[in-house]
Amino acid sequence: MGPMQEKLVSMFSPAVSGLGFELWGVEYVGQGKHSVLRLYIDSENGVTLDDCQQVSYQVSGILEVEDPIKGQYSLEVSSPGMDRPLFTLEHFTRYVGSNVKVRLRQAVLGRRKFTALIEAVENDEIVLVDETGEAINVHVSDVEKANIVPEF
């Protein structure tokens, strides 16, 4: 997570928790006036559209007061879904044994994008095993994007 994401997470967490949800993560996609601030919320009982609207209302109030992002953007609140994004080391730890689609900030062993099994998390490093059986160790800060591959 970048410093801006961390700032937004700490800004929104108390309000989201106060409504009974876990703030799973925050994504900001800057595309000029089409920029999007996306919050993922989760709960043991799942997340409904009403839940998303309730959190959206609260977060909008915080955004108006704090004004952390300059320029135009839209706010989206959703559940993490089947292909949930993983943002933190704790997320990777929770999903050890799952397959994940990964995009790294820089290539490791000549690759930036691949699908791998989350083998383990040790000493701040994520141990991924790709489809060839090769183990790749990456630091959570090396991960640009990671999503669980849903199993049916």
Backbone bond lengths (Angstrom), bond angles and torsions (degrees), N, CA, C in turn:
res aa  C-N    CA-C-N  psi(-1)  N-CA   C-N-CA  omega(-1)  CA-C   N-CA-C  phi
1 M - - - 1.462 - - 1.515 109.62 -
2 G 1.308 115.72 135.81 1.458 120.00 176.80 1.516 110.48 -77.63
3 P 1.337 116.89 169.35 1.477 120.70 -179.42 1.527 112.53 -60.25
4 M 1.344 117.48 -35.30 1.465 119.29 179.54 1.527 110.08 -66.82
5 Q 1.347 117.05 -43.16 1.470 120.17 178.60 1.526 110.24 -60.52
6 E 1.342 116.31 -44.87 1.466 120.06 -179.62 1.518 111.02 -60.31
7 K 1.340 116.04 -41.73 1.465 120.62 179.37 1.538 110.09 -62.39
8 L 1.341 116.36 -44.31 1.472 120.18 -179.57 1.523 111.25 -66.05
9 V 1.338 116.79 -41.06 1.472 120.33 178.88 1.524 109.61 -60.23
10 S 1.342 117.58 -46.88 1.471 118.37 -178.60 1.531 111.22 -69.70
11 M 1.331 117.16 -26.32 1.466 121.06 178.12 1.539 111.39 -71.54
12 F 1.351 116.89 -39.13 1.470 120.65 -173.89 1.527 114.57 -95.09
13 S 1.336 117.41 -24.18 1.468 121.09 -174.53 1.526 114.75 -50.67
14 P 1.353 118.23 -50.58 1.469 117.98 -177.41 1.525 112.92 -58.54
15 A 1.334 118.06 -41.42 1.469 121.10 -178.82 1.526 110.54 -67.53
16 V 1.346 116.37 -42.57 1.466 120.54 -178.90 1.535 110.03 -66.07
17 S 1.342 116.44 -43.88 1.470 120.45 177.29 1.508 110.78 -62.37
18 G 1.325 116.34 -39.78 1.459 122.15 179.95 1.518 112.35 -59.89
19 L 1.339 116.26 -27.72 1.465 120.62 178.25 1.535 111.33 -88.96
20 G 1.339 116.16 -0.21 1.461 120.15 176.13 1.527 114.85 92.70
21 F 1.334 116.91 20.69 1.462 120.02 -179.58 1.523 110.43 -122.04
22 E 1.330 114.49 161.96 1.460 120.44 172.62 1.524 106.46 -97.80
23 L 1.333 116.66 131.83 1.462 119.56 173.47 1.522 105.98 -81.13
24 W 1.340 116.56 103.15 1.464 121.29 -175.00 1.521 110.32 -71.15
25 G 1.326 116.80 -39.77 1.458 118.95 179.43 1.514 112.07 178.43
26 V 1.335 115.21 169.92 1.454 122.32 -178.97 1.526 108.09 -131.36
27 E 1.318 115.77 134.97 1.464 121.85 178.01 1.513 108.09 -126.23
28 Y 1.324 117.25 133.95 1.462 119.62 173.90 1.513 107.81 -120.86
29 V 1.322 116.18 120.67 1.453 121.18 179.06 1.528 106.98 -110.94
30 G 1.325 116.22 104.37 1.462 121.13 -178.19 1.516 111.70 -84.07
31 Q 1.330 116.23 113.65 1.467 121.83 178.04 1.522 108.99 -140.36
32 G 1.338 115.40 59.45 1.468 119.25 -178.79 1.511 111.57 58.19
33 K 1.352 116.22 -132.66 1.469 118.41 -178.02 1.527 112.79 -77.40
34 H 1.339 116.73 -2.12 1.471 120.61 176.13 1.529 111.02 -102.20
35 S 1.338 117.34 17.72 1.463 121.69 -179.41 1.529 110.82 -63.58
36 V 1.337 115.06 150.40 1.463 120.28 -178.04 1.527 110.03 -132.19
37 L 1.312 115.44 132.45 1.460 121.84 171.17 1.522 104.93 -106.09
38 R 1.351 116.05 116.47 1.462 120.60 -175.58 1.523 109.73 -114.86
39 L 1.330 115.59 127.21 1.461 121.33 175.41 1.513 108.14 -110.34
40 Y 1.326 115.86 133.61 1.458 120.51 175.14 1.520 107.28 -106.30
41 I 1.337 116.18 126.50 1.462 120.35 178.51 1.518 108.41 -119.24
42 D 1.325 115.98 153.02 1.451 120.22 -178.50 1.523 109.14 -142.54
43 S 1.327 115.75 158.91 1.457 121.02 171.65 1.516 107.08 -157.28
44 E 1.320 115.71 160.96 1.472 120.32 -178.77 1.519 111.75 -60.71
45 N 1.324 116.88 -27.51 1.465 120.91 -177.67 1.522 112.48 -95.69
46 G 1.337 116.63 12.02 1.459 119.46 -177.02 1.517 110.45 82.07
47 V 1.316 115.86 -176.84 1.458 121.46 -174.92 1.526 109.11 -132.77
48 T 1.336 116.13 129.16 1.471 120.60 179.07 1.526 110.01 -101.50
49 L 1.314 115.72 169.66 1.455 121.33 176.51 1.534 110.17 -60.22
50 D 1.336 116.77 -41.00 1.474 120.77 177.45 1.523 111.27 -58.78
51 D 1.351 116.28 -41.29 1.461 120.89 178.90 1.527 109.72 -59.89
52 C 1.320 115.92 -45.60 1.464 121.27 -179.25 1.524 111.00 -61.75
53 Q 1.343 115.98 -42.00 1.473 120.19 179.62 1.528 110.98 -65.49
54 Q 1.321 116.42 -39.66 1.463 122.11 179.71 1.538 109.77 -62.40
55 V 1.334 116.45 -47.04 1.464 121.06 -179.95 1.530 109.95 -66.91
56 S 1.319 116.64 -40.48 1.460 122.04 179.58 1.536 110.52 -58.47
57 Y 1.328 116.00 -43.35 1.462 121.92 179.41 1.533 110.76 -60.78
58 Q 1.342 115.67 -47.53 1.474 120.99 -179.95 1.529 111.44 -62.63
59 V 1.339 115.65 -47.10 1.461 121.42 -176.66 1.533 110.97 -66.11
60 S 1.341 116.66 -36.95 1.467 120.46 177.32 1.519 110.84 -58.03
61 G 1.341 115.45 -41.23 1.471 120.54 178.03 1.521 111.47 -61.40
62 I 1.324 116.53 -42.69 1.469 121.47 179.57 1.530 109.48 -65.34
63 L 1.334 116.38 -42.78 1.466 120.80 -179.54 1.530 111.61 -62.10
64 E 1.335 116.23 -38.52 1.463 119.81 179.10 1.523 111.16 -63.94
65 V 1.319 116.18 -40.63 1.467 120.98 -178.39 1.531 111.30 -74.52
66 E 1.341 116.22 -50.26 1.468 121.14 -173.51 1.532 113.32 -80.55
67 D 1.332 116.96 -32.69 1.462 123.44 -179.27 1.540 113.04 47.53
68 P 1.359 117.63 57.45 1.460 120.33 -174.43 1.534 114.82 -77.45
69 I 1.339 117.03 -18.59 1.465 120.49 -175.53 1.524 108.67 -121.38
70 K 1.313 115.50 124.92 1.466 119.74 179.23 1.524 109.32 -82.72
71 G 1.318 115.96 150.76 1.462 119.85 175.96 1.518 112.45 89.30
72 Q 1.330 114.88 -176.74 1.467 121.80 -176.79 1.524 110.70 -88.04
73 Y 1.310 115.86 143.76 1.464 121.16 173.86 1.511 108.02 -164.33
74 S 1.320 116.91 160.68 1.458 118.70 173.19 1.516 109.14 -109.89
75 L 1.320 114.58 149.89 1.460 122.24 -179.69 1.520 108.68 -99.47
76 E 1.332 116.20 130.12 1.461 120.84 174.83 1.519 108.22 -125.02
77 V 1.319 116.53 137.99 1.459 121.22 175.74 1.522 106.56 -124.35
78 S 1.333 116.91 127.03 1.458 119.14 179.58 1.519 111.39 -148.34
79 S 1.343 115.04 171.35 1.461 119.26 174.37 1.530 106.73 -80.84
80 P 1.341 118.02 160.13 1.463 119.18 -179.64 1.530 113.14 -66.69
81 G 1.325 118.29 -21.24 1.466 120.89 176.88 1.525 113.11 74.18
82 M 1.340 115.06 -179.64 1.474 121.60 -178.00 1.524 111.11 -65.20
83 D 1.336 116.61 -38.12 1.462 120.22 -178.01 1.535 109.39 -98.02
84 R 1.337 114.59 49.04 1.458 120.51 -170.44 1.531 112.15 -54.82
85 P 1.334 115.79 138.56 1.458 120.17 175.97 1.530 109.70 -75.27
86 L 1.318 116.70 146.26 1.464 121.78 176.28 1.521 107.41 -109.48
87 F 1.332 116.81 126.53 1.459 121.17 -175.58 1.524 113.29 -110.26
88 T 1.343 116.76 -34.42 1.461 119.86 -171.11 1.527 111.31 -120.61
89 L 1.327 114.95 166.02 1.460 121.08 177.24 1.532 109.58 -58.83
90 E 1.331 115.35 -37.95 1.465 120.95 -179.86 1.533 110.43 -62.90
91 H 1.344 117.45 -37.32 1.464 120.92 176.68 1.533 110.21 -62.06
92 F 1.345 116.63 -45.80 1.466 120.18 179.99 1.529 109.93 -62.43
93 T 1.343 116.52 -39.47 1.459 121.28 179.50 1.529 110.31 -61.95
94 R 1.334 116.61 -41.63 1.461 121.53 179.66 1.519 112.53 -63.18
95 Y 1.347 115.87 -28.21 1.462 119.92 -174.70 1.529 113.80 -110.97
96 V 1.342 117.02 25.15 1.461 120.55 174.01 1.531 107.31 -57.43
97 G 1.342 117.16 134.42 1.461 120.99 -178.20 1.520 112.67 96.88
98 S 1.326 116.97 -7.16 1.471 120.84 178.41 1.522 110.25 -99.47
99 N 1.326 114.78 156.92 1.457 119.78 173.76 1.519 108.85 -87.77
100 V 1.326 114.76 145.63 1.446 120.27 -176.24 1.528 108.94 -139.60
101 K 1.326 114.98 141.78 1.459 121.34 174.87 1.532 105.21 -95.24
102 V 1.330 116.67 123.63 1.462 120.98 -171.28 1.525 111.63 -121.61
103 R 1.335 115.32 141.03 1.467 120.95 168.35 1.520 106.02 -125.87
104 L 1.329 115.89 121.84 1.460 121.05 -178.42 1.528 110.36 -93.01
105 R 1.332 115.56 157.37 1.471 120.60 176.96 1.530 110.35 -67.02
106 Q 1.338 115.94 -36.75 1.466 120.97 177.63 1.516 108.28 -137.14
107 A 1.339 115.33 151.33 1.461 120.04 -177.42 1.526 111.89 -63.43
108 V 1.328 115.54 138.51 1.463 122.87 172.28 1.523 104.61 -119.61
109 L 1.320 116.89 128.11 1.472 121.69 -176.22 1.530 110.40 53.92
110 G 1.326 114.95 39.16 1.462 119.99 176.09 1.520 115.76 75.85
111 R 1.328 117.72 8.75 1.471 119.79 -178.00 1.516 112.28 -130.38
112 R 1.336 114.21 139.79 1.470 119.49 175.32 1.519 111.74 -108.63
113 K 1.341 116.95 -31.47 1.473 121.17 -176.75 1.514 109.27 -122.93
114 F 1.316 116.70 129.75 1.458 120.41 177.15 1.526 109.96 -165.02
115 T 1.322 115.54 167.99 1.459 121.57 175.58 1.521 106.44 -110.00
116 A 1.317 116.59 136.59 1.463 120.15 -176.66 1.523 110.44 -150.82
117 L 1.322 114.94 165.54 1.452 122.32 175.46 1.524 108.16 -91.92
118 I 1.332 116.85 135.32 1.471 119.31 174.21 1.524 105.63 -78.90
119 E 1.324 115.94 102.61 1.464 122.69 -175.42 1.529 110.46 -77.64
120 A 1.341 115.98 -45.70 1.470 120.34 -176.48 1.520 109.49 -166.29
121 V 1.321 115.19 167.12 1.460 121.66 170.58 1.514 105.27 -128.24
122 E 1.337 116.25 117.57 1.460 119.74 179.74 1.521 111.20 -141.12
123 N 1.325 116.11 136.51 1.472 122.68 179.73 1.528 112.66 48.20
124 D 1.306 117.77 52.31 1.473 121.36 178.66 1.519 114.19 65.87
125 E 1.334 117.98 8.89 1.459 119.78 178.16 1.518 110.43 -116.10
126 I 1.325 114.86 145.00 1.453 121.46 177.88 1.530 106.10 -99.48
127 V 1.321 116.25 126.65 1.463 120.79 177.81 1.526 107.53 -98.60
128 L 1.344 114.99 113.24 1.456 121.74 -179.77 1.517 108.91 -108.93
129 V 1.326 116.95 140.70 1.464 120.52 176.02 1.521 107.04 -117.19
130 D 1.341 116.31 116.74 1.464 119.59 -176.79 1.529 111.48 -80.42
131 E 1.322 115.74 179.63 1.474 120.05 -174.33 1.534 113.58 -64.37
132 T 1.336 117.76 -17.86 1.471 120.04 177.16 1.528 111.43 -87.62
133 G 1.344 116.10 -4.22 1.462 119.82 -179.84 1.516 112.99 90.61
134 E 1.337 116.46 5.53 1.459 120.76 -179.90 1.529 110.37 -83.03
135 A 1.331 115.96 132.22 1.469 120.34 179.26 1.524 109.15 -86.09
136 I 1.324 115.34 133.78 1.463 121.59 179.75 1.520 106.72 -125.91
137 N 1.331 115.97 121.81 1.463 119.77 178.14 1.520 108.91 -98.45
138 V 1.325 116.05 127.07 1.464 119.72 177.82 1.522 109.80 -132.75
139 H 1.306 115.26 150.36 1.461 121.74 175.58 1.530 106.37 -85.52
140 V 1.305 117.98 148.35 1.473 120.73 -177.93 1.534 110.77 -58.52
141 S 1.336 118.13 -30.05 1.466 120.52 179.68 1.534 112.17 -73.25
142 D 1.364 117.43 -14.01 1.475 121.18 176.88 1.525 111.65 -80.54
143 V 1.335 115.78 -15.19 1.469 120.47 -175.20 1.527 109.59 -85.65
144 E 1.333 115.06 118.70 1.463 119.76 177.23 1.523 109.57 -82.14
145 K 1.352 115.52 -41.11 1.463 120.30 -177.99 1.533 107.14 -154.86
146 A 1.324 116.21 139.55 1.462 120.56 176.19 1.522 108.40 -146.02
147 N 1.326 115.80 132.07 1.462 120.79 178.45 1.520 109.93 -132.63
148 I 1.326 114.91 139.59 1.464 120.66 175.77 1.542 108.14 -63.85
149 V 1.326 116.43 139.20 1.469 121.26 172.85 1.529 106.18 -90.49
150 P 1.341 117.37 113.43 1.469 119.65 -177.02 1.520 111.99 -61.71
151 E 1.329 116.51 141.64 1.453 121.15 176.86 1.519 108.36 -112.28
152 F 1.318 115.17 130.48 1.477 119.25 -177.26 1.505 110.34 -112.11
